[in-house]
Amino acid sequence: MSCNYLPPIPLRATKPSVWAFAEKQRAKVGLSNGFDLHKLVSRNGGIIEYIGMFDEDQTDAIVVEPDNSFVIHLSSETGVLRDNFTIAHELGHLLLHWPKVRKAHQGSGMRATRWVDESERSLVRCEWEANWFASAFLMPEAEFRKAYKEGVASETFGVTQAAVEVRAKTLGIDA
């Protein structure tokens, strides 16, 4: 499809409200720990494509078409735990930012890139929001606190230990 692709537009919601929205979305789609996120993407009109180290275009992370279909690009060099967070992050862009782009620019698509210029404050904000979404979507607070205390959060939620540590820090949990 050929159309004008625009960057995400930030929601400008608070971190707790993004977390609450993410947990509601998790319940709505019936996501359980260990669920195959590839199936969730497919069920919702999306495709996952892998980008090799030597592929020419390394920039796109998610591309959403005006008809709501979308493609998430993942590195072929990362593992499933990292990919799970990336998929959830890109779903965050889809659920948080795409509705704003679609409403403001009917007939256009949205393209979120793998890297953003730190001087582009609105794009940096979109990245924060997508990260907040991903962390709560994959690691809901109540379940996370229990799994973290038991030392099994990475295994329970299918994410990297780095993602676990960031989630613990943002929830104010001491290591």
N, C-alpha and C positions, 0 to 999 in steps of 0.2 A: 504494500500500500504506500502511496506517496502523499505526504501531507506535510504541513509545517509542524515541527516538533519543538516544544517549549520545555524549559526547565521546570522542575517542581516549584510550587508556590507554598511557602510555609503556612502551617495551620496557626501558629503562634499560641498554642495551648500550653498549659503548664505541664511539667513532667508528670505529676500525679494524675492529671486528667488523661494524658496519653497512655499511661500505664493502665488506668481503669478501662479505657476504650479497648486496649489490646487484650486485656483479660476477658472482656465481654465478647470480643471477636473470637478468641480462643474457644469460649464456651459455645458460641453460635455455630462454629464449624465443627464442633465436637472433637477438637484436637486433644489428644492424650499424649502422655510422655512416650517417646519412641515412635510416634506416628511418622510416616514417610511424607515429608513435605512436598516431594515431587508429585505425589498423588493429589495433594491439596491444590497445587498450582494447576495441574491438568484439569481437575474437576471445575476449576474456575476460569477456564478459557485461556490458560497460560501455557507457555512452552519454556523449557529450560534448555539452553544451549551452552556448550562448553567452549571456552576460548583457549587455544593452545598458546604456549609461550612465544611462538614465532608467528602467530596470526597477526595480520596487519593492523586490524582495528582492536585496540585494547581498552577503548574508552567507555563504551556503554555498559551499564549495569542492569537497567530495566528500560524497555521501550514499550510504551502503551499506545495503542492505536485508537483512533476516534470511536471504533466499535467496541472498545473495552478489552479486546484481546491484547495479550502482552507477551513479551519475551524477556526472561531473566537470563543474563549472561553470567556464567561462573567460570573461574579459572580452572583449567584442567590440572593445575599444579597444587591445588589445595585438597584437603581431606573432607570427609563427610561432616565432621564436627564443625569445622569452619564454614562449610557450605550451608549447614542448617541455619546458622546465624545470618549468613548473607541472604539466603532465601527469605527469611523472616524480615530482614531489613528492607529488602526490595518490596515485599508485601506491605510494609509500612508506608513506603512511598505511594504504592497503589491505593491504599485505603485512606491515607491522610492527605496526600497532596494532589493526586489525580482528580478528585472531585472538584477541587478549587480551579485547577487548570481547565477542566472540561466546562465548568460553568462560565468562566471568564473568557474562554477562547473556543467557542463551539466549532467543531470541525477540525481542530488541531489535535495532535498527539502530545505525549510527554516523553521526554528522554532525561533520565537521571544518569549522570556519569559516574564512573568509578572513582574519580578524584575531583575535588572541587578546589578552586582558588580560595585561599583563606581570606582574601579581601572581599569576596562575594558573600557578604554577611547573610543574605537571605538563603543562599544555598547551603552555607554552613549550618544555619538553623534547621533546614530540612534534614540534613544529615543527623543532627542531634535528635530530632523528632523521630526519624526512622530507627535510630539506635534505641531510643527509649521504648518504642513500639516493640521492636524485636526482643528486647530483654524481657519485657513483661509477657509477651505472647508465648515465648518459649519457656520462661521461668516465672510463673505466677508467684506473687509474693508469699502467700501462706505456705504453699508447697515448697518453695525455694528455701525459706527459713528452716524448715524441718530437714530437708535434704542436705543443706549446707552444714547444719549442726552435726549431722551424722557423717559428714565427709563424703557424700555420694552425689553431689549436685551435678558434676560433669556427666557421670554415667546416667543419672536419672533423666536429665533434660537433653542429652545428646548435643552438648556444646563443649567448647574448649574450656580448659581451666582458666584461661585469660578472661573469657566471657563471664565465668562464674565469679572471679575476683572483682570484676567491674560491677557486676550486679550486687554483690555483697557490699561493696563500698558505697554504691548509690543508695542502698537501703540502710546504711549506717550500722552494718553488722561488723563487729570487730573480729579479726581473724584469730 
